[in-house]
Amino acid sequence: MTSEIIALASLSLRRLQIFDAAVTAGSAGAAARALGLSQPAVTHALTRLEAQLGHRLLERGPGGTAATPTGHLLHRRVARLRGQIAAALGAARGGAADGQRQAGAMTAAQVRCHVAIAEHGTFSAAANALGLSLPALHRTARGFEQLVGVRLYSHLLRHVGVTPAGETLARRLRVAMTELAQARAEIAAAVGQGGGRIAVGCLPLMPKPLLARACNAALGLHPDLVIALTEDSYDHLLRELRNGRIDIVIGALRQTGATDIKEAPLFDDPYVVLARAAHKLAGTAPSAAALRRCDWVAAPAGTPRRAALERLFAGRPAPRVVLETNSVTMMLAVLAQSDVLALTARSLAAAASGTANLAVLSLAATDAGRRVGYTIRADWLPTAAQAGFQASLERLGAELRRGAATG
C-alpha cells in the first residue's frame, strides 16, 4: 500500500474539507455555516491541520481568512483531491451522481481499509496489514459500502473479496490520494526542505544512456529531486501508472486511444536487425531469405517487437525462434555468443554495438511506426521538479529529432 494512503491515518479528510471551505468561503464563519458546524469547531480543525503539517496555512484578520502562499499550494491539491474522490464515487455508481455528498462524509479510515482490502485480496490479509482486528475492519468496510451505495464486496469460496466496482473505486482513490504527496512535496520545496519525488517507468528497449541524460538534466535543475526508476513490461507499467504508483512511463508508444492517459511523442526509433560482429552476414546487405535461414531471439508473442518481426517475413515462412525473452540483457548476451539474430530498436542497437562487439546487419526491418515517447495520466498535475523532468525529456526528444533530420 502506498505511504500516502497510510499517512491518512493522521491527516483527516474532514479537516481538509474544512480547510477547503474556509479558503473558498473566505472566512471561518462562512465555512462553518456552509458545513453546518460551529465556528469554534472550524477554527479548532484548522489549527490542528496547521500543527500537523507544521506550516501556517491561513492568514486570519477582521476582513476574513486568506490562504498563505503555502496554503495556496495545499488548497490547489485539496480541491483536486476532493474532486477526484467525488468523481470516483460517482463512477462507482455508474455515473448516476457526482458523489459530492459522499465525498464529504468519507473518512480516512474508510479509504485506508478499502484500498487495503483491494490490494491484499481478503479482509483478513488487509486487517493484518493495517494492524486492525477483523471485526473492526468489517465494520469500517461495511460502513463505507453503505455510504457509497454500491456493492463493493462479494462472498467468494472461503473469504470476502472486492467486486469489480470496488476494484475500480480503490484504483481511483489511490490516484486521488497522490495529491497529498504532491502537496507535501510542493510545500517542502517552497521552504527549501526537499525536491520531492518522481516515479518513472521504463520499457526494456528504452536506451539507458538516453534516459540517464534526461535524469541528469532534471537533477541539474532540481538537485533534491528523487527519481525512482522501474523497468518492466508495458502492461505492468501502465497498470501502475493508472494506480498512481508511477507518474510517467517512457518507451515505445502504443496509441491505445484510452482517454484516461496521455501520450506525448519524443522521437522515432525504428527496429533494425542486430547480430554479433563476427556473424557471417555482418557487413553485407542480406536478403529476406538469408535472414530467414538464421535462428532468432524474439520478444514474446503479442508484443510490438514480435509483431514487427512477423511483418518482416509477411507472406513467407517464419524463421526459427530459439529463445523468447523480454530481457534486453539476455538478448544481448545470446547475440554475443552465437549466430542468432534479433530485432531491436535502432537507438539501443547503436549503443550496444559499440560496447558489446555487435553489428547492425540491415535496416530492412525498419518499422517507421515505432515512436518513443512518454505516457502520463491525463489529469496529472506535476510538481515543479516533476515538470522539470518532463521538460528534460522534451528537450532530449527535440535534440534527437534534429539529429535525425540533419543525419
N, C-alpha and C positions, 0 to 999 in steps of 0.2 A: 504494500500500500504506500502511496506517495506520502512524503513527510508533510505536504501541505494539508492533506486530509487529516492526518493525525494532529496537526497543530490546531485544528478547530476545537479541540478539547478545551483550550483556554481562550481562543478568540471567538467570542459569542456572535452568532449571526444576528441575534436580536440587537446587540449593541451597534453592529454595523448598520442595521436598518435604522436605528435611532440617529446615528451619525449622518446617514444619507438624508434623512428627513430634516435634520437641523440645518444642513448646508443648503438643501433645496428650498426650505421654507424661510430661511434667513434668521431664525431665532429658535431658542429652546422652547419658548411658549407656543409658537406656531407648530413646532414639531410635536409637542405634547398634545395639542388639540387634534392634529392630523392622525395621530396614532391612538388617541383615546387614553393617554397616560397623564399622570400628574407632572407638573413642571419639575418638582424636586427629583422624581424618578428619572426624567430625561437628563437632568444635569448630572445626577449620580452616575448614570450609564456612560455619559460622555467623559466624565473624569476618570472612570475606571478604564475606558478604552485608551485614553491618552497614557495612563500609567502602564498599561500592558505593553503598548508599543514603544514607550519611552520617548515620545515626541509630542510637542504641543501641536494640536490639530486645528484648534479653533481660537479665534480672537473674539472675546465677548465684550460688549460695551452697551451703552444706552441705546444705540441705534439697532442693536440686534447681534447676530452671530455671523461671522465670516470665516471661511477656511484660510488657514495659513498656507504658505507655499507647500509645506509637507502635507497639509490637509487636502489641498487640491490634488496632489498625486494619489492619495488614498481614495478620495471621493470618485475620481475617474474610474478606478478599478472596482470600487464597491458598486458603482452604478452598473458596470458591465457584469459583475458577479451576480447581482440581483436580477438583471435582465436575462442572463443565461439560465439561471435557476428557474425563473418563471417560464422561459421557453422550453426547458427540459421537462417541466411538469406538464405543460400544455401538450407537448409531443407525446408524453406517456399516455395521455388520454385521447390520443388520436387527433390532436389539434382542435378539440372541442372548445377549449378555453385557453387563455394565455397563462394561467397559473399564478397570477399576481397575489391573490389572497393566500393560496397555499404556500407560496414562497415566503410570505411574511410570517407565517406560523411555523415554518420548519425550524428544527433545532439542529445544532451542530452534532449532537449525539445521534440523531436520526441519519444524518448524512454519513457519518463515520460507520455506523452499523450497516447501512445498506450497501455502501461501497465495499466493506469488508466481506459481506456475505457473497456479493457478486464476484469478488476476486478470489476468495478461498473456496467457493463452491458449496459449502454447507454451513449451517448455523453453528454447529459445534466447532468447526475449524475457525470460523470468524470470531466466536467467543474466546477461544484460546488466544488468537492473535491480538485481541483487544484487551485481554485480561479481565473479561466480564464473565459473570455466571450465565449459564444458558437461559434460565428464566428471564434474567434482565434483558438479554439480547432479544428474546422473543417478544417481550413487552414493547421494547422500543421499535422493533421492526413492524409489528402489527399496528402500532400507533401510526407509523409512517405510511403504511399501506392504506389505512383508513383515511389519513389526511390527503393522500394523492387521489384516492377514489378509483384506483385501478388494481387489479390483481397482480401483485409483484412476486409472489412466492407460490410454489406448487409442491405438492407431496409427490416425491419420487419413490423408488422401490423401498429404500431404507432411511431416507432423510428428506429434508425440505430443501429445495433448490430455488433458483431465480428464474422467473418467466422471461421470455424474450423482451417484453415491455420493461421488466426490471433490469435486464442487462443493458438495454438502451439508455434507461434513466441513469444507471450507475456510470456509464461511459460519459454521458453529457455532464453529470455532476462533477466528475473528475476534472474535466476540461474547465468547467466554471470555477472550480477551486484554485486552478492555477493563477487566477487573477490575484489571489492573496500573495502568492510567491512573487509575482511580478510587482505588486505594490511594495512589498518589503524590500525588494531589490532596488526599486527606484528611490525609495526613501533613504536606504543606506548609501546609495551613490550620491544623492543630493547632499548628504552631510559628510561625505568622504570616508565612509565606512565599508566600502566594498564595491565591486563592479558587477555583481550578480552572476548569473549562470545561464548558459545556453546548452541544450541537449541536442546534439547533431546526430542524425542517422546517415550512414554512408553505404551505398551499394557496392558490392565487391569490385566491379570494374572501374570504379572511380579512382583515377591515379592519385596515389597518396602524396607525391610531391606537389601536385596542384592544390590538393586540399590543405597541405601544410602551409603553402603560400597564403592561402586565404586566412588560415588561423593566425599566422604571424602578423599579417596586415591588420587584422582586427585587434590583436593583443597590443600592437604598436599604438593604437588609438585608445584602447581601454585596457591598460595593463592588469587591472584587478579582475577582469572577466575570467570566469572559469568555463572552459569548453569541455563538455563531456561527450565523447565520441563513441558511437556504437556502430559496428559493421554487421549487417545481416541481410536477409532476403528482402525483396520489395514488399511482399505481403506482410511480413512481420513488422517492418518499419512503418508501413502505412497504418497498421493497426495501432502501434504505439503512438504514432502521430495523432490519430483520432482519439486516443485515450488521454492525450495531454502529457504523456511521459516523454515525448520527443517534440522539439519545437520546429525542426526543419529537416527534411530528407534531401540528400544530394545524390544525384546519379541520373541514369537514363530516364527520361520522362515516358509515362505510359499513356497519357492523354485519355484518361478514363471517362471524362465528361462529368465526373461527380461534382456536385455543387458545394459540398462542404469542404473541399480542398481547392487550393490554387496552385497552378504550375507556372513557373517562370523559366524560359529557356536561357541558357548561358552560351553554349557553343555546340556546333555539330561535331560528332565524334564517331564516324562510321567504323564498321568492322573491317578487319584485314585478316589474312591467313598468316599464322606465326609458326615457325619451326626452329629447331636448333641450327646454329650457323653451319654445322658440318653435314646437314641434310643434303641428299643427292639433288634435290630440287632447288637448293639455295643458289641465288644468282641467276636463275632462269625465269622465264615467263611461262609457268606450267599451264597446260590446258586443263579444262574441267575433267577430262578423262584421267590425266595424270594425278590430279588431286583426289579423284575418287578411288584410285587404286591404293591410296595410303590409308593407314589407320588414323583415327581421330580421338582426341579428348574433347568431350562436348558437355555443355550445360544440360541439366535435366530437361525432360520434355515439358512443354508448356511455358518455357521462359523465352523472352525475346531473342536471346542469343541462339538458342536451339532453333527457333523459327527462322532466323537469318541463315543458319547452316542449311536448313531444309530448302530455303529459297535458292540457295546457291546451286543446288543439284535438282531443282524442279524439273520434272519431266524425264529424269534419268534415275538409274538405280542409286540408292543412297549408299554412302561409304560405310565401312565398318567402324562403329564406335566402340572402343575398348574400355573407356572409362567415362563415366558420367560424374561430374562434380561441379559444385558452385564455388569451390575454393580456388581462388586465383593462385595462391601459393602452391597448392598441389598440382594445378595445371602446369605452372612454370617448371616445377621440379621434374615432372614426367617429360615435358618437352626437352629439357636439357639432357636427359639420359636416354632418349630413344628417338626413333624416326617418326613418331606420331605428329600430327598437325592439330592445330587448334584455331578457333575463331575467337578473336578478342578485339577490344576497342583499339583504334589507331593510337590514341594517346598512351594507353598502357603498353602497347607493343613498342612504341618509341622509347619509353622509359626502360622497359625490360631488356630490349635488345642491346642497350649499351652497357648493361651490368651483368647480364646472365648468359652472354655468348649466344644470343638468339638472333634470328633474322626474319624480316618480313618477306614472305615469298611472293605475294601478289596482292594487288589491290582489286583483284577480280571479285572479291567478296564484299566490296564496298556496299554499304546499305545506307543510302542518303537519308533514310527516315530516322536514323538514330540521333537523337538530340539530348544532350546533357543539360540539366538544369536543377532547380530546387523546387520542392513541394512544401507548402505550409498549409495550415488550417485557414480557411477563407476569412475567418473573423479574428485571426491572431493579431494582437497589438503588441509588438516587441518593445522592450525597454530600449533606452538609448544605446546601451552596449550591444544588445542583440541586433538592433538595427545597424550598428557598425559592422557586425559580422556579415549581415545580409548585404550591406553595401560593398564589402570587400569581395564577396562572391560576384557581384555585378561588375565590379572593376576588372576582376580577373577574366570574366567572360568576355567583356569588351576587348580586352587585350588579346585574347586568343582569337577572337573573330577578326581583329585587324591583322594578326599574323597570318591567318588562313587566307585572307583576301590578298595580301601582298605576296604570299608564297605561291 
